Amino acid sequence: MSILEFNNVTLHQGKKTILDNITFAIQEKQICCLLGRNGAGKSSLFKSVFGIFQLKAGYININGLEHSPDTRNQFLQQVGALIEGAALYEHLTGYENLDFVRRYYSGEKSRILEVLELVGLSPDQEKKTKYYSSGMKQRLGLAMALFHRPSLVILDEPTNALDPEGISEFRSLVKRLNRTEGVSFLISTHQLEEASFYRDRILILKQGRLVYDSAIQNTESFKLLPHQAYPHLAEELASQSFWREEEAFTLLQKPLATYPYIWEELNTPSLEDIYLALHQQKSHATHELLSY
Ligand SMILES: Nc1ncnc2c1ncn2[C@@H]1O[C@H](COP(=O)(O)OP(=O)(O)OP(=O)(O)O)[C@@H](O)[C@H]1O
């Protein structure tokens, strides 16, 4: 079942097209990572979900409910969000911060204890959040986003300010909450290894267009485009009026025989290969080959 659906969504700001005919659906219990350069439109896509921006065309559904001014509250009841850092009252405890959220949603006090337990902050609930580590603050932010039992949680670059330990803890927590609570996640990140870690669904935005959706595009298709993933091949083969994949691979055979792992990488494009190919950049494998 689809949790979030974008149907031909187009968004303009003045004369500029910020989102261009975006269509995708996030399924129940999916962790979907949204990648793209600065300015690609990730935050604008989130803002469209929250109804902050008015769409030029298309529509957005959550659990089958279409977003409109009339359904906005009902719609938002089903979405939780943690946008960059958690917004906390630092002079208050973790529990007290969650109590603000409880009052907003007119929730039960028992739910505060439940979400603290879910994110592993029960032992620190009476501590003022100014004494929390960055990782603990992000986990509290996640608890706040989960309080009203949304089916989808949106995380905007959630691990940006965390140290490696905090990053690892946070990612594992997201994975666990997805499995145990059945929450779907839509996560924007610039860290390709974050998207690879979840190994679920990947969307790549480029200049407002959805240029890659792992649910539709098989990575196999990228093998047919080595000139994109490995642009120096295009240079070497430029004099030919046409060329085929095998020719490109023949050209690479010598270095590939010496470095078999590159051969493997060429045959199985990594997320980095795909991302860089879509942005016409040289991949790690290409750099290795060029320095050979
Ligand atoms: N309120 C606005 N008015 C006009 N243009 C806007 C507005 N908000 C965003 N934009 C433009 O929309 C485009 C997409 O911006 P957006 O912030 O969505 O990108 P992003 O992918 O989230 O970038 P980043 O990775 O830096 O957060 C950019 O060109 C930006 O300048």
The ligand as an SDF file (V2000), in Angstrom:
LIG
                    3D

 31 33  0  0  0  0  0  0  0  0999 V2000
   10.8860   30.4870   -1.2720 N   0  0  0  0  0  0  0  0  0  0  0  0
   11.5800   30.4010   -2.4070 C   0  0  0  0  0  0  0  0  0  0  0  0
   11.5100   31.3670   -3.3510 N   0  0  0  0  0  0  0  0  0  0  0  0
   12.2020   31.2890   -4.4980 C   0  0  0  0  0  0  0  0  0  0  0  0
   13.0200   30.2630   -4.8070 N   0  0  0  0  0  0  0  0  0  0  0  0
   13.1490   29.2830   -3.9170 C   0  0  0  0  0  0  0  0  0  0  0  0
   12.4360   29.2930   -2.6630 C   0  0  0  0  0  0  0  0  0  0  0  0
   12.7850   28.1740   -1.9770 N   0  0  0  0  0  0  0  0  0  0  0  0
   13.6660   27.4930   -2.7520 C   0  0  0  0  0  0  0  0  0  0  0  0
   13.8850   28.1590   -3.8990 N   0  0  0  0  0  0  0  0  0  0  0  0
   14.7640   27.7220   -5.0070 C   0  0  0  0  0  0  0  0  0  0  0  0
   14.3550   26.4120   -5.3290 O   0  0  0  0  0  0  0  0  0  0  0  0
   15.4660   25.6130   -5.7120 C   0  0  0  0  0  0  0  0  0  0  0  0
   15.4610   24.3520   -4.8720 C   0  0  0  0  0  0  0  0  0  0  0  0
   15.8070   24.6950   -3.5350 O   0  0  0  0  0  0  0  0  0  0  0  0
   15.7440   23.6400   -2.3510 P   0  0  0  0  0  0  0  0  0  0  0  0
   16.0590   24.3740   -1.0790 O   0  0  0  0  0  0  0  0  0  0  0  0
   14.4680   22.9120   -2.4140 O   0  0  0  0  0  0  0  0  0  0  0  0
   16.9410   22.6650   -2.7450 O   0  0  0  0  0  0  0  0  0  0  0  0
   17.6210   21.5080   -1.8500 P   0  0  0  0  0  0  0  0  0  0  0  0
   17.7680   20.3460   -2.7650 O   0  0  0  0  0  0  0  0  0  0  0  0
   16.8580   21.2960   -0.6030 O   0  0  0  0  0  0  0  0  0  0  0  0
   19.0350   22.1310   -1.5430 O   0  0  0  0  0  0  0  0  0  0  0  0
   20.0060   21.8630   -0.2480 P   0  0  0  0  0  0  0  0  0  0  0  0
   20.6370   20.5300   -0.4730 O   0  0  0  0  0  0  0  0  0  0  0  0
   20.9840   22.9850   -0.3440 O   0  0  0  0  0  0  0  0  0  0  0  0
   19.1580   21.9210    0.9890 O   0  0  0  0  0  0  0  0  0  0  0  0
   16.6920   26.4740   -5.5420 C   0  0  0  0  0  0  0  0  0  0  0  0
   17.0310   26.9970   -6.8030 O   0  0  0  0  0  0  0  0  0  0  0  0
   16.2320   27.5850   -4.6100 C   0  0  0  0  0  0  0  0  0  0  0  0
   16.9340   28.7680   -4.8680 O   0  0  0  0  0  0  0  0  0  0  0  0
  1  2  1  0
  2  3  1  0
  2  7  2  0
  3  4  2  0
  4  5  1  0
  5  6  2  0
  6  7  1  0
  6 10  1  0
  7  8  1  0
  8  9  2  0
  9 10  1  0
 10 11  1  0
 11 12  1  0
 11 30  1  0
 12 13  1  0
 13 14  1  0
 13 28  1  0
 14 15  1  0
 15 16  1  0
 16 17  2  0
 16 18  1  0
 16 19  1  0
 19 20  1  0
 20 21  2  0
 20 22  1  0
 20 23  1  0
 23 24  1  0
 24 25  2  0
 24 26  1  0
 24 27  1  0
 28 29  1  0
 28 30  1  0
 30 31  1  0
M  END
$$$$
